[in-house]
């Protein structure tokens, strides 16, 4: 149902089914479509309360109908992720669309969730189906294994999936060593077995400069 029209436009073919997408991300459609804004990131009243308490913001609309709908957001690069009963952890601002059958939620992830200043929480997507995530520049998918843990700049982190443990550690970057500033005071370390999506551009984070 999900396919890339190009790297920055998601096309979704629907035959009476529905998708959940970031509010305002529809750029075109053909056929018959109905649009409905959903509260609490598509999780109803409980989700709305949870998101207000945690600061994890996500405004979602449901699109249902027959035809094709195209989605995009600020010319961001789009990556398709297939879930087979597992869970995707993603920054809320990087989530573009999901199959209606996938469940979204908010979970405590430790200090990693602070990468966008959103506190200690992040958005989860779980079940069977497809999700579309966005990145500033083409995302790179990095494999984490028992032999090869991974350390990521929180400003470059987009999402991860698999059996991964994460920790938040103090760190220093090459730029900081050169005295140029701009380095992150903290880094995210992933251990276990899974995939981590990173973008080739750093967002501002609350970790601050060292």
Backbone torsions as a table, in degrees:
resi	resn	phi	psi	omega
1	UNK	NA	-34.4	177.9
2	UNK	-94.2	136.9	173.1
3	UNK	-152.2	153.3	179.9
4	UNK	-90.2	121.0	173.9
5	UNK	-68.4	-43.7	163.8
6	UNK	-152.6	-168.1	-172.5
7	UNK	-69.1	-12.6	-175.5
8	UNK	-119.3	3.4	-179.5
9	UNK	-132.2	126.0	177.3
10	UNK	-97.5	128.6	174.7
11	UNK	-107.7	131.9	178.8
12	UNK	-122.8	118.6	178.1
13	UNK	-92.7	124.1	-175.9
14	UNK	-123.2	143.2	177.6
15	UNK	-127.5	55.9	-179.2
16	UNK	95.6	-6.7	178.6
17	UNK	-90.0	-171.9	-173.6
18	UNK	-137.1	158.7	171.3
19	UNK	-133.0	157.1	171.6
20	UNK	-106.8	133.0	-176.1
21	UNK	-139.9	159.3	177.3
22	UNK	-58.7	132.5	-176.9
23	UNK	-58.5	130.8	178.4
24	UNK	84.4	6.4	-175.9
25	UNK	-90.2	-6.3	178.7
26	UNK	-70.6	128.5	178.8
27	UNK	-110.6	-22.0	178.2
28	UNK	-169.1	159.0	172.7
29	UNK	-158.2	156.4	170.0
30	UNK	-124.5	166.6	-176.6
31	UNK	81.2	-152.7	-178.1
32	UNK	-113.0	119.9	-178.2
33	UNK	-130.2	145.5	174.0
34	UNK	-121.7	137.7	-177.2
35	UNK	-119.4	134.7	-179.9
36	UNK	-140.6	126.4	177.6
37	UNK	-73.9	137.1	-178.8
38	UNK	-113.7	138.9	-179.1
39	UNK	-87.2	155.8	174.7
40	UNK	63.2	34.1	179.7
41	UNK	65.9	25.2	-179.7
42	UNK	85.4	10.3	-177.6
43	UNK	-111.0	11.1	178.1
44	UNK	76.4	-162.4	-175.0
45	UNK	-62.0	-43.4	-179.3
46	UNK	-61.2	-43.1	178.6
47	UNK	-63.8	-38.3	179.9
48	UNK	-63.0	-44.3	179.3
49	UNK	-64.9	-44.9	-180.0
50	UNK	-59.1	-45.5	-177.5
51	UNK	-67.4	-35.0	177.3
52	UNK	-67.5	-37.3	179.8
53	UNK	-70.3	-37.2	-176.1
54	UNK	-89.9	-18.7	-178.2
55	UNK	82.7	5.4	178.5
56	UNK	-84.4	105.9	-171.7
57	UNK	-96.6	132.7	176.2
58	UNK	-156.9	116.3	177.6
59	UNK	-104.1	123.0	-170.0
60	UNK	-123.1	147.4	171.9
61	UNK	-122.6	151.6	173.9
62	UNK	-101.9	132.3	177.8
63	UNK	-117.9	126.2	-176.7
64	UNK	-137.4	141.0	176.9
65	UNK	159.0	-160.4	179.3
66	UNK	-122.2	124.4	-179.8
67	UNK	135.8	-158.7	180.0
68	UNK	-121.2	135.6	177.5
69	UNK	-122.0	137.9	-179.4
70	UNK	-111.7	136.2	-177.7
71	UNK	-126.2	145.6	175.7
72	UNK	-160.1	162.2	179.0
73	UNK	-151.2	110.0	175.1
74	UNK	52.9	35.4	178.0
75	UNK	57.7	27.5	177.6
76	UNK	-71.1	149.4	173.9
77	UNK	-72.4	144.3	-175.9
78	UNK	-117.3	137.3	178.2
79	UNK	-125.5	135.2	178.4
80	UNK	-93.9	133.8	179.4
81	UNK	-122.9	127.2	177.1
82	UNK	-99.9	125.7	179.2
83	UNK	-106.2	134.6	179.1
84	UNK	-123.3	61.0	-179.6
85	UNK	86.9	-0.6	179.7
86	UNK	-97.2	-174.0	-175.2
87	UNK	-120.5	136.5	173.2
88	UNK	-106.5	129.0	175.5
89	UNK	-104.4	124.1	-173.1
90	UNK	-145.9	143.3	173.5
91	UNK	-62.9	136.0	-173.5
92	UNK	-58.1	-36.8	-178.7
93	UNK	-70.5	-13.6	180.0
94	UNK	-97.4	0.3	-179.0
95	UNK	-95.1	119.2	-178.2
96	UNK	-95.6	-48.3	-175.2
97	UNK	-159.6	155.1	175.6
98	UNK	-142.0	155.4	167.9
99	UNK	-57.2	143.9	-179.0
100	UNK	-61.6	-25.4	-178.5
101	UNK	-77.8	-14.2	178.2
102	UNK	-77.4	142.0	-180.0
103	UNK	-95.1	133.4	175.5
104	UNK	-110.3	150.6	-178.9
105	UNK	-158.0	-174.4	178.1
106	UNK	-127.6	133.2	-176.8
107	UNK	-136.3	153.2	175.3
108	UNK	-78.5	127.4	-177.8
109	UNK	-125.1	16.2	-176.3
110	UNK	78.7	-163.5	-173.3
111	UNK	-70.2	-12.7	178.2
112	UNK	-58.9	-32.8	-179.4
113	UNK	-65.1	-8.7	-178.9
114	UNK	-82.7	2.0	-172.8
115	UNK	-60.2	-25.4	177.8
116	UNK	-111.2	14.7	-177.4
117	UNK	76.7	18.2	-176.7
118	UNK	-95.9	20.2	179.1
119	UNK	84.7	-145.1	-172.6
120	UNK	-109.5	25.5	-173.2
121	UNK	-129.4	158.5	176.4
122	UNK	-145.0	169.3	-177.9
123	UNK	-89.2	140.3	176.5
124	UNK	-115.4	146.6	173.3
125	UNK	-130.0	125.2	-176.8
126	UNK	-141.7	157.2	179.9
127	UNK	124.6	-153.5	178.5
128	UNK	-116.8	123.2	179.8
129	UNK	152.8	-163.6	-176.3
130	UNK	-117.3	148.3	173.8
131	UNK	-131.8	150.1	176.6
132	UNK	-116.5	122.4	178.7
133	UNK	-114.7	153.5	-175.9
134	UNK	-112.2	156.3	176.6
135	UNK	-147.6	155.2	176.5
136	UNK	-86.5	93.8	-169.0
137	UNK	93.7	161.5	-177.1
138	UNK	-63.4	124.7	-178.8
139	UNK	-68.8	149.5	174.4
140	UNK	-109.1	131.3	179.8
141	UNK	-100.3	118.1	-175.8
142	UNK	-111.5	133.4	179.6
143	UNK	-87.6	134.4	174.2
144	UNK	-110.6	132.5	177.4
145	UNK	-133.5	172.7	-179.8
146	UNK	-59.0	-35.5	-178.7
147	UNK	-80.6	-23.7	-174.3
148	UNK	-129.5	83.6	172.8
149	UNK	-66.9	165.9	-174.0
150	UNK	-131.7	136.6	175.1
151	UNK	-113.8	130.3	-172.2
152	UNK	-126.9	139.7	171.5
153	UNK	-68.9	128.0	-177.7
154	UNK	-59.9	-26.5	178.8
155	UNK	-73.4	-18.8	-179.6
156	UNK	-99.9	-10.4	-178.0
157	UNK	-68.3	137.4	176.4
158	UNK	-117.6	-52.9	-174.5
159	UNK	-164.3	167.9	171.4
160	UNK	-154.1	158.9	177.4
161	UNK	-149.1	158.0	-179.8
162	UNK	110.9	-171.6	-178.6
163	UNK	-90.6	78.9	-174.9
164	UNK	-118.1	141.4	170.3
165	UNK	-105.7	140.5	-179.4
166	UNK	-127.5	147.7	176.9
167	UNK	-137.9	154.6	-176.8
168	UNK	-109.1	118.9	-174.2
169	UNK	-131.2	153.7	176.8
170	UNK	-72.0	148.2	-178.1
171	UNK	-156.3	178.2	179.8
172	UNK	-145.1	145.8	-178.8
173	UNK	-108.6	168.1	-178.9
174	UNK	-59.8	-39.7	-179.6
175	UNK	-63.1	-37.5	179.6
176	UNK	-64.7	-40.7	179.0
177	UNK	-61.8	-31.2	178.8
178	UNK	-81.4	-5.3	178.4
179	UNK	81.6	17.2	-177.6
180	UNK	-91.2	-8.2	-178.7
181	UNK	72.9	-173.8	177.9
182	UNK	82.1	-2.8	-180.0
183	UNK	-79.7	153.4	179.4
184	UNK	-84.7	135.3	178.8
185	UNK	-72.9	-19.3	-178.9
186	UNK	-134.5	155.8	177.4
187	UNK	-134.9	160.6	178.4
188	UNK	-105.1	130.5	177.2
189	UNK	-111.6	126.7	178.8
190	UNK	-109.5	133.9	176.6
191	UNK	-132.7	150.3	179.7
192	UNK	121.5	-137.6	-178.2
193	UNK	-139.2	117.3	-179.5
194	UNK	172.0	-167.0	-177.3
195	UNK	-122.5	142.6	175.9
196	UNK	-125.2	131.3	178.9
197	UNK	-101.2	123.9	178.5
198	UNK	-125.7	153.2	-179.9
199	UNK	-111.2	151.9	-177.7
200	UNK	-83.8	34.4	-179.9
201	UNK	-152.9	139.3	-176.7
202	UNK	-100.6	127.2	170.8
203	UNK	-81.0	164.4	174.9
204	UNK	-71.5	139.3	-179.5
205	UNK	-129.5	163.4	179.0
206	UNK	-81.0	-3.7	178.4
207	UNK	-63.3	-32.6	175.8
208	UNK	80.3	174.3	178.9
209	UNK	-88.4	148.0	175.8
210	UNK	-96.2	NA	NA
